[in-house]
Amino acid sequence: MTTVELSDWQAALNRLSGARRILVLAATDLGKSSFIREALQRLGPELRLLDLDPGQKMIGPPGTVGLGSMAGAEVRIERFRFVGTTRGSSLRQILGAASLLARASPGAWIANTSGFVRGPGERLQLLTVEALQPDLI
């Protein structure tokens, strides 16, 4: 397993400024959620969180994708969509995310993905990138 160094995080966090659509993509247990919390703290409450991991939730109940914001430890849910599974390998989360963004007011967002990145997960994440068209991954 790869260890993520603090200096790598700092370099990545420094590149976030100016991006409007940020997709955080990595395997499980590498600190995606922690990285996103730090990004939200740095970039402020105007940056919304798009939670695409139906199993390990940052926003909304299990089995959903959600859009909202975090201020400190407080989570504000703007909307969420039930995708019918907690598996991070479901294509439904991409469709749900696209639906959430289509109905939401425009604005900057950072997306949390599942850690499913190998085999079929690689294809899933490529479809996620294609559907959401992030400025920065």
C-alpha positions as CSV (number, residue, x, y, z in Angstrom):
1,M,0.0,0.0,0.0
2,T,1.2,3.5,-0.8
3,T,1.7,5.9,2.0
4,V,0.7,9.5,1.3
5,E,3.1,12.0,2.6
6,L,2.0,15.3,4.3
7,S,4.0,17.2,1.7
8,D,2.0,15.5,-1.1
9,W,-1.2,16.7,0.5
10,Q,0.1,20.3,0.9
11,A,1.1,20.4,-2.7
12,A,-2.3,19.1,-3.8
13,L,-4.2,21.5,-1.5
14,N,-2.2,24.4,-2.9
15,R,-3.3,23.5,-6.5
16,L,-7.0,23.6,-5.6
17,S,-7.3,27.3,-5.7
18,G,-9.3,28.5,-8.7
19,A,-10.7,25.0,-9.6
20,R,-14.5,24.9,-9.8
21,R,-15.0,21.2,-10.1
22,I,-12.6,19.0,-8.1
23,L,-12.8,15.2,-8.1
24,V,-10.8,13.3,-5.4
25,L,-9.9,9.9,-6.6
26,A,-7.8,7.3,-4.8
27,A,-7.9,3.7,-3.5
28,T,-9.4,3.0,-0.1
29,D,-7.8,4.1,3.1
30,L,-5.5,6.7,1.6
31,G,-7.3,9.7,3.3
32,K,-9.7,11.0,0.6
33,S,-12.3,12.1,3.3
34,S,-9.6,13.7,5.4
35,F,-8.2,15.5,2.4
36,I,-11.6,16.8,1.4
37,R,-12.3,18.0,5.0
38,E,-9.1,20.0,4.8
39,A,-9.9,21.4,1.4
40,L,-13.4,22.5,2.6
41,Q,-11.7,24.2,5.6
42,R,-9.3,26.1,3.3
43,L,-11.7,27.0,0.5
44,G,-14.7,27.9,2.6
45,P,-18.4,27.1,2.8
46,E,-19.1,28.2,-0.8
47,L,-17.4,25.0,-1.9
48,R,-20.0,22.2,-1.9
49,L,-19.4,18.6,-1.3
50,L,-20.6,16.0,-3.8
51,D,-20.5,12.6,-2.0
52,L,-20.4,9.8,-4.5
53,D,-19.5,7.0,-2.0
54,P,-22.8,5.2,-1.2
55,G,-21.1,3.1,1.6
56,Q,-18.8,5.4,3.6
57,K,-20.9,8.6,3.7
58,M,-19.8,12.1,4.3
59,I,-23.2,13.5,3.4
60,G,-26.6,11.7,3.6
61,P,-27.6,8.2,4.6
62,P,-26.1,5.0,3.3
63,G,-27.2,4.0,-0.2
64,T,-27.3,7.6,-1.4
65,V,-25.3,10.1,-3.2
66,G,-25.5,13.6,-1.7
67,L,-24.8,17.2,-2.3
68,G,-24.2,19.7,0.5
69,S,-21.6,21.5,2.5
70,M,-19.6,21.1,5.7
71,A,-18.8,23.9,8.1
72,G,-16.5,22.5,10.7
73,A,-18.1,19.3,11.9
74,E,-21.6,20.5,10.8
75,V,-23.0,18.9,7.7
76,R,-25.7,20.7,5.6
77,I,-27.5,18.5,3.1
78,E,-28.7,20.4,0.1
79,R,-30.1,17.3,-1.6
80,F,-29.5,13.6,-1.9
81,R,-30.6,10.8,-4.2
82,F,-31.2,7.1,-3.3
83,V,-29.1,4.8,-5.5
84,G,-30.3,1.5,-4.0
85,T,-26.9,0.1,-2.8
86,T,-24.0,0.8,-0.5
87,R,-21.5,-0.8,-3.0
88,G,-19.0,1.6,-4.4
89,S,-19.0,-0.3,-7.7
90,S,-22.4,0.7,-8.8
91,L,-23.0,2.8,-11.9
92,R,-26.1,4.3,-10.3
93,Q,-24.0,6.7,-8.2
94,I,-22.7,8.4,-11.4
95,L,-26.3,8.8,-12.7
96,G,-27.4,10.1,-9.3
97,A,-24.5,12.6,-9.1
98,A,-25.2,13.9,-12.6
99,S,-28.8,14.3,-11.6
100,L,-27.9,16.2,-8.4
101,L,-25.6,18.6,-10.2
102,A,-28.2,19.2,-13.0
103,R,-30.8,20.3,-10.5
104,A,-28.5,22.3,-8.2
105,S,-27.7,25.9,-8.5
106,P,-24.3,26.5,-10.2
107,G,-21.3,26.6,-8.0
108,A,-17.9,25.1,-7.1
109,W,-17.8,21.5,-5.8
110,I,-15.4,18.8,-4.6
111,A,-16.4,15.2,-5.1
112,N,-15.7,12.3,-2.8
113,T,-15.5,9.0,-4.7
114,S,-15.5,5.4,-3.6
115,G,-12.1,3.7,-3.2
116,F,-13.0,1.3,-6.0
117,V,-10.3,2.0,-8.6
118,R,-9.0,-1.4,-9.9
119,G,-10.6,-3.7,-12.5
120,P,-14.2,-2.8,-13.0
121,G,-13.6,0.1,-10.6
122,E,-11.2,1.7,-13.0
123,R,-14.0,1.8,-15.7
124,L,-16.4,3.2,-13.1
125,Q,-14.1,6.0,-12.2
126,L,-13.4,6.8,-15.9
127,L,-17.2,7.1,-16.4
128,T,-17.4,9.3,-13.4
129,V,-14.7,11.6,-14.8
130,E,-16.6,11.6,-18.2
131,A,-19.9,12.4,-16.6
132,L,-18.8,15.1,-14.2
133,Q,-16.0,16.7,-16.3
134,P,-13.9,18.0,-13.4
135,D,-11.4,20.8,-13.7
136,L,-9.0,19.0,-11.4
137,I,-8.5,15.4,-10.3
